[in-house]
Amino acid sequence: MTVFADVPLAPRDPILGITEAFVADQNPDKVNLGVGVYLDAQGKLPVLECVRRAKEQVALAAKPAAYLPINGLAAYDAGVKELVFGAGSPLLERAVTVQGLGGTGALRIGAEFLRQLNAAAPVLISDPSWENHRALFTRTGFAVGTYRYYEPGVGLDFPGMLADLQDAAAGTVVVLHACCHNPTGYDLTPAQWTQVADAVQERQLVPFLDMAYQGFRDGLAADGAVVAEFAGRSVPLLVATSFSKSLSLYGERVGALSVLGQDAEEAARILSQLKVCVRTLYSNPPTYGAALAAAVLADPELRALWDAELAQMRDRIKVMRKALAERLGPDFAFVTGQSGLFSYTGLAADQMRALREQHSVYGLDSGRICVAALNEGNIDRVAQAIQAVR
Ligand SMILES: Cc1ncc(COP(=O)(O)O)c(C=O)c1O
């Protein structure tokens, strides 16, 4: 008998479990709408042109892969900081950015840092939220609760959300989806963001913005504008950026954590602690993806190209939303009012199971489908399958 004898078998990750079932399915017309990945009109993972050109630049500058500093590639951190807080902004002086392993790694560094400061702080995530929010903050040692966010048949439950934030204890960490809410697709309006920021300030909460989809709602600048709502007030602020979707660099694990302090001196102390977190978690981050993202962020031509390619991706998603709504009738008109990669269809778990088992269309039991995986070649099948299980 060893310490491993009683290791319990952990449940399968719900999303990756669906992918496994999809891979095992022999139906040649199977469709995977389970994973949060943007696919192009041909159903392929795109290589963005801005990234292809960045690869040429990075190849020209190829150097041995020495260790990066603990907080990551300096040019990358500087580029992300400007993306988050605005080039030339006075906020840059009191903000710090560290490279992270994707958006998840950025959230994890932030969670670790916050736990060191106050392990007893409550953490609130939206109901529902990306599954990993709860798991990640729980695993870090926090008690995780929820604020109301979605009401079936209605969409965003903004009064409920606001009431729950206004009720939260001082010091509560509030995880907020900056745009393209995962899993529902329902976002706040700018006026609603102002009300949330008011509540955060009044109640002295700690906002943690998850920006996993910057650029997929209205564009980089418009989607990033939510940061200013919080940064303009004397509240602490954490922002987790991911380039997984926006640069289609999923496996390179490119993300960053940005933290805004009260002044430059406080920011320096925050950075020193973030470095301790990183050092003890994985020592220092990988080189390649950050070099690519840094090149795109720094080169005005590549940056403009990136903006244009993001516009193409979001336009394609909008076209697919419209096409799905047209095929499914007025009951599904709500799909066009959601944004980002996902749609909460309102279908129940047994209907989602029937979609998988009888039609080889794979979405999550929660009713979430990834509309960014729809294309002209599969949309009729998907719409017919949804009609059949309704
Ligand atoms: C809301 C949200 N946050 C964070 C992430 C993590 O992104 P990454 O793949 O960069 O770790 C995702 C990815 O699906 C997400 O949907």
The ligand as an ORCA input file, in Angstrom:
! r2SCAN-3c Opt
* xyz 0 1
  C     -13.832     32.747    -20.129
  C     -12.520     32.116    -20.409
  N     -11.466     32.458    -19.680
  C     -10.259     31.920    -19.900
  C     -10.054     30.986    -20.888
  C      -8.698     30.384    -21.022
  O      -8.039     30.688    -22.155
  P      -6.646     30.003    -22.508
  O      -6.953     28.907    -23.460
  O      -5.845     31.107    -23.089
  O      -6.033     29.484    -21.248
  C     -11.125     30.585    -21.677
  C     -10.932     29.567    -22.700
  O     -11.808     28.897    -23.158
  C     -12.388     31.167    -21.427
  O     -13.455     30.832    -22.144
*
